[in-house]
Amino acid sequence: MSQSASIWLLIALAALAANLPFLNQRRLAVWPAPSGRKSLGLRLLELVFWYFVTGGIGKALEAHAGQIHSQDWEFYAVTAALFLTLAFPGFVYRYLLKRGR
């Protein structure tokens, strides 16, 4: 896989993973929630989990392409902010859109 393709794959995967906690009622997209609904706190914990999963996949893709570059705290702060930005559409869908109930 080319380096450009792996970058676009990682961006698409990050967008999907960032919205996953807000688009379903299952814990980690696998197990059903006991009460049938997830709380905001659980959704945020899942968001952190998916951030680290996406980061691990990114690190694996970087290792496959060549040598892994060490990162400082600034890199993680920027990628966390980007991940939160990518999660915004799912948050809006879940909590801010008015739907007929």
N, C-alpha and C positions, 0 to 999 in steps of 0.2 A: 504494500500500500504506500502511495506517495505521502510525503509529509503534508502537503496541502490537503489531501483527502482525509488524513487522520485528524487534522485540525478541525475541519468542517464536521467530521463525525463527532468529535468531542464537544463542539459547540451545540450540535443538535441533541446529543445525549444530555448535556447539561440543561438545556431548555426543557426537555422532557422530565428529567429527574427533579428539577426545581418546582415544576407544577404538579408532580405526582401526588404529594401529600394533600393538595387541595382539591383534586379532581376525583377522589374516591373515598369511601368510608372504611377501607380495610387498613389494618396496621401493616406498614411496610409493603403495601400493595398485595399482601398475601393472605393474612389472617383477618377474619372479620372482627370488628370491634365488639366488645361484650355488650355495650348498651345500644349498638346499632349506629351510634354517631361518635365521631372523634372530637375531642376538645381542641382548642387552639394551641394549648401547650403541647399536646401530643403531635399535632401537625408541625410545630416548630422543631420538636425533637427529631421528627422524621426528616425535616429539611436539613438539619445538621448531619444526620446519617447519610442522606443522599449526596450532600456536599463532599463528604469524605470518600464515598464510593466513587463518585465522579473524579475526584482528585487521584484516587488510586488507579483508575483506568487511564487517566491522563499520564500518570507517571509510568505506567506500563507501556503506553504508546511511545513515550519519550525514550524509554530504555530500548525499545525495539528499533527506534530510529538512530540511536547512537548513545553517547554518554549522557548520563543524567546530570543536570546542572543543579547545584545546591541553591536553595532559596532562603531568603531572609523573611522576617515577619511582614515586610511590606507586600511581598507577593501574595501571601495568604490573606492579608487585609483587602487587597484589591480583588482577588478572586472571590472572596466571601461577599463583597459588595456587588460584584457582577452576578453572583448566584442569586442574591436577594432580588436584584433587578429583574432577572429572568423569571423569578417566582411571582412577580407582580400580577400578571394576567390571571393566574390561578387563584390568587388571593382576592382579586376583584370579583371573579366569578363566584367564589364561595361566600364572601362576606359583604360585598358592596352592591351587587346587582339585586334589584327588587324583582322577585319572582312571585307569581300568584301561588298562594298556599291555601 
